[in-house]
């Protein structure tokens, strides 16, 4: 009889509906400015601009009363990308579970890559756009025919597993991705190459980029690139190869050539 009573009690416990507990989801941006920047790596006005642009795209299509707000999805994603911390910790900080934090990360990143990346980060395509960029650079320092400022930077990552771990160690002896970026005179990013490990040399990334191929094919006319630091002229030949030659003047860049640096 005791066994039957215990079994009946277990069945009864399983049939009782457990009350759902909703965690308090405070406004993630209701913080002091320095705390906000440390957590999300963005200034307040930039966060609000991101929220206005992305929240309509990541809002969950549901009528449930306690769905994760779009601003919380954006906040937990930015905090994960900024800190590289565990999902359960960032989820707890924003009042959601680890599983929900994982879904938020996937949803927001998918929207950024799928719907915003190609329309936000784009190199000048038409002659009118290129002329406008050249004029803006010329207004800054009088430097002619500049289509962008280009350089590479190392983004630190955790040591990846596998036999190829060593290729991610850069010359400063930590694991990273070597990311090439181009910006215009307004410091707007117009091109990014983020697929090479930290041991890859800057010149290799440039020579194998789409921008180099466009210069080689003559699609970008007489434009050039500039970068701060030690100058090298990398002339793009008709066959797509590159020829490096030290430039005796920091202010002189040959027509149809890149100015590249070996310093990051």
C-alpha positions as CSV (number, residue, x, y, z in Angstrom):
1,X,0.0,0.0,0.0
2,X,2.8,2.4,0.8
3,X,4.3,1.9,-2.7
4,X,1.0,2.6,-4.3
5,X,0.5,5.8,-2.2
6,X,4.0,7.0,-3.1
7,X,3.3,6.4,-6.8
8,X,0.0,8.2,-6.6
9,X,1.7,11.2,-4.9
10,X,4.3,11.4,-7.7
11,X,1.6,11.3,-10.4
12,X,-0.3,14.0,-8.6
13,X,2.8,16.2,-8.4
14,X,3.4,15.9,-12.1
15,X,-0.2,16.8,-13.0
16,X,-0.1,20.0,-10.9
17,X,0.5,23.0,-13.2
18,X,3.7,24.8,-12.1
19,X,3.3,28.6,-11.9
20,X,5.5,30.5,-14.4
21,X,7.9,32.9,-12.9
22,X,8.8,35.9,-14.9
23,X,12.1,37.7,-14.1
24,X,12.2,41.4,-13.8
25,X,13.5,42.8,-17.1
26,X,14.6,46.3,-16.4
27,X,15.4,48.8,-19.1
28,X,18.9,47.7,-20.1
29,X,19.9,51.2,-21.2
30,X,18.8,52.8,-17.9
31,X,22.3,53.0,-16.6
32,X,25.0,55.6,-16.0
33,X,26.9,56.5,-19.2
34,X,30.2,54.9,-18.1
35,X,28.5,51.7,-17.0
36,X,26.5,51.6,-20.3
37,X,29.7,52.0,-22.3
38,X,31.6,49.4,-20.3
39,X,28.8,46.8,-20.7
40,X,27.9,47.4,-24.4
41,X,30.9,49.2,-25.9
42,X,28.6,51.9,-27.3
43,X,27.8,55.4,-26.3
44,X,24.2,56.1,-25.3
45,X,23.2,57.9,-28.5
46,X,24.7,55.1,-30.7
47,X,22.7,52.5,-28.7
48,X,19.5,54.4,-29.2
49,X,20.2,54.7,-32.9
50,X,20.8,51.0,-33.1
51,X,17.6,50.3,-31.1
52,X,15.5,52.5,-33.4
53,X,17.0,50.8,-36.5
54,X,17.0,47.1,-35.4
55,X,14.2,46.7,-32.9
56,X,11.4,46.7,-35.5
57,X,13.3,43.9,-37.3
58,X,13.9,41.7,-34.3
59,X,10.5,42.1,-32.6
60,X,9.0,38.7,-32.0
61,X,5.9,38.0,-34.1
62,X,3.8,36.7,-31.1
63,X,0.8,37.7,-29.1
64,X,2.2,36.3,-25.9
65,X,2.2,38.9,-23.1
66,X,5.7,38.2,-21.8
67,X,7.7,37.8,-25.0
68,X,11.3,39.0,-24.8
69,X,11.3,42.7,-25.7
70,X,13.3,43.7,-28.8
71,X,15.5,46.1,-26.8
72,X,16.4,43.2,-24.4
73,X,17.3,41.0,-27.3
74,X,19.6,43.7,-28.7
75,X,21.1,44.4,-25.3
76,X,22.0,40.8,-24.4
77,X,23.5,40.3,-27.9
78,X,25.7,43.4,-27.6
79,X,26.8,42.5,-24.1
80,X,27.8,39.0,-25.3
81,X,29.7,40.3,-28.3
82,X,31.4,43.0,-26.2
83,X,32.5,40.7,-23.4
84,X,32.7,37.2,-24.8
85,X,31.2,36.0,-21.5
86,X,28.9,33.0,-20.9
87,X,25.4,33.2,-22.1
88,X,23.9,32.2,-18.7
89,X,25.7,35.1,-17.0
90,X,24.6,37.7,-19.6
91,X,21.1,36.2,-19.6
92,X,20.8,36.4,-15.9
93,X,21.9,40.0,-16.0
94,X,19.1,40.9,-18.4
95,X,16.4,38.7,-16.7
96,X,16.3,35.9,-19.3
97,X,17.5,32.3,-19.4
98,X,20.6,30.9,-21.1
99,X,18.4,29.3,-23.8
100,X,16.6,32.6,-24.5
101,X,20.0,34.5,-24.6
102,X,21.2,32.0,-27.2
103,X,18.1,32.5,-29.3
104,X,18.5,36.3,-29.0
105,X,22.1,36.2,-30.1
106,X,21.3,34.1,-33.2
107,X,18.3,36.3,-34.1
108,X,19.9,39.6,-33.8
109,X,23.2,38.6,-35.5
110,X,21.2,37.0,-38.4
111,X,19.2,40.3,-38.9
112,X,22.4,42.4,-38.9
113,X,24.2,40.1,-41.4
114,X,21.2,39.3,-43.5
115,X,19.4,42.6,-43.8
116,X,21.7,45.4,-42.7
117,X,25.3,44.5,-43.6
118,X,25.0,44.9,-47.4
119,X,23.1,48.1,-47.2
120,X,25.2,49.7,-44.4
121,X,28.8,48.7,-45.2
122,X,29.3,49.4,-48.9
123,X,32.1,50.8,-51.0
124,X,31.4,53.7,-53.4
125,X,30.1,52.1,-56.6
126,X,29.3,54.9,-59.0
127,X,31.6,57.6,-60.3
128,X,29.5,60.2,-58.6
129,X,29.9,58.5,-55.2
130,X,33.6,58.1,-55.7
131,X,34.0,61.8,-56.7
132,X,32.1,62.8,-53.5
133,X,34.4,60.8,-51.3
134,X,37.5,62.1,-53.0
135,X,36.3,65.7,-52.5
136,X,35.6,65.1,-48.8
137,X,39.1,63.7,-48.2
138,X,40.6,66.6,-50.2
139,X,38.7,69.1,-48.0
140,X,40.4,67.6,-44.9
141,X,44.1,67.8,-46.0
142,X,44.2,68.6,-49.7
143,X,45.2,65.0,-50.4
144,X,44.0,64.1,-54.0
145,X,42.1,61.1,-55.3
146,X,41.6,59.3,-51.9
147,X,38.8,56.8,-51.9
148,X,39.3,55.6,-48.3
149,X,41.6,55.1,-45.3
150,X,42.6,51.5,-45.0
151,X,44.4,49.6,-42.2
152,X,44.3,46.3,-40.3
153,X,43.6,45.7,-36.7
154,X,43.9,42.6,-34.5
155,X,40.7,41.5,-32.7
156,X,41.5,39.3,-29.8
157,X,39.8,35.9,-29.5
158,X,39.9,32.9,-27.3
159,X,42.3,30.2,-28.4
160,X,40.4,28.0,-30.8
161,X,40.5,24.2,-30.5
162,X,42.1,22.0,-33.2
163,X,45.4,21.5,-35.0
164,X,45.3,25.0,-36.6
165,X,45.3,26.9,-33.3
166,X,48.8,28.2,-33.9
167,X,47.8,30.2,-37.1
168,X,45.7,32.5,-34.9
169,X,48.7,33.7,-32.8
170,X,49.8,37.1,-34.0
171,X,53.2,38.7,-33.8
172,X,52.2,40.1,-30.4
173,X,51.8,36.6,-29.1
174,X,48.1,36.4,-28.5
175,X,45.2,34.8,-30.5
176,X,43.3,37.1,-32.8
177,X,41.6,37.7,-36.1
178,X,43.4,40.2,-38.4
179,X,40.6,42.4,-39.7
180,X,41.1,44.9,-42.6
181,X,38.8,47.9,-42.7
182,X,38.3,50.9,-44.9
183,X,36.5,54.1,-43.9
184,X,35.6,57.3,-45.7
185,X,36.3,60.9,-44.7
186,X,33.3,60.8,-42.3
187,X,34.8,57.7,-40.5
188,X,32.0,55.5,-41.9
189,X,33.1,52.0,-42.5
190,X,32.8,51.2,-46.2
191,X,34.5,47.7,-46.5
192,X,35.6,45.0,-44.0
193,X,37.6,41.8,-44.5
194,X,37.3,39.7,-41.3
195,X,38.2,36.1,-42.3
196,X,41.9,35.8,-41.8
197,X,43.7,34.6,-38.6
198,X,46.1,36.7,-36.6
199,X,49.3,35.4,-38.2
200,X,48.2,36.6,-41.7
201,X,50.2,39.6,-42.9
202,X,48.4,42.8,-43.8
203,X,49.7,42.9,-47.3
204,X,48.3,39.4,-48.0
205,X,44.9,40.4,-46.9
206,X,45.0,43.5,-49.1
207,X,46.3,41.7,-52.1
208,X,43.5,39.0,-51.9
209,X,40.6,41.4,-51.2
210,X,37.8,42.4,-53.5
211,X,39.1,46.0,-53.4
212,X,42.4,45.0,-54.8
213,X,40.7,43.1,-57.6
214,X,38.5,46.1,-58.4
215,X,41.6,48.3,-58.6
216,X,43.3,45.7,-60.8
217,X,40.2,45.6,-63.2
218,X,40.1,49.4,-63.4
219,X,36.7,49.6,-61.8
220,X,37.7,52.3,-59.3
221,X,39.4,54.6,-61.8
222,X,42.3,56.8,-60.5
223,X,41.4,56.4,-56.8
224,X,43.9,55.4,-54.1
225,X,44.0,54.3,-50.5
226,X,45.9,56.0,-47.6
227,X,46.8,54.8,-44.2
228,X,48.6,56.3,-41.2
229,X,52.0,55.0,-40.4
230,X,54.9,53.8,-42.6
231,X,54.1,54.1,-46.2
232,X,54.4,51.4,-48.9
233,X,53.1,51.9,-52.5
234,X,51.4,48.7,-53.6
235,X,50.8,49.1,-57.3
236,X,48.1,46.9,-58.7
237,X,49.2,45.6,-62.0
238,X,47.0,44.6,-64.9
239,X,47.5,40.9,-64.3
240,X,46.3,41.2,-60.7
241,X,49.7,40.8,-59.0
242,X,51.1,43.4,-56.6
243,X,54.5,45.1,-56.6
244,X,55.6,46.8,-53.4
245,X,58.1,49.7,-53.4
246,X,59.0,51.9,-50.4
247,X,57.8,55.5,-50.9
248,X,60.3,58.2,-50.1
249,X,57.6,60.7,-49.3
250,X,54.7,60.2,-46.9
251,X,52.5,62.5,-48.9
252,X,53.0,60.9,-52.3
253,X,51.0,58.0,-53.6
254,X,51.3,56.9,-57.2
255,X,48.2,57.0,-59.4
256,X,46.1,53.8,-59.2
257,X,48.1,52.5,-56.2
258,X,47.5,51.6,-52.6
259,X,49.4,53.1,-49.7
260,X,49.7,50.4,-47.1
261,X,51.3,50.1,-43.7
262,X,53.2,47.3,-42.0
263,X,52.4,48.7,-38.6
264,X,49.1,48.1,-36.8
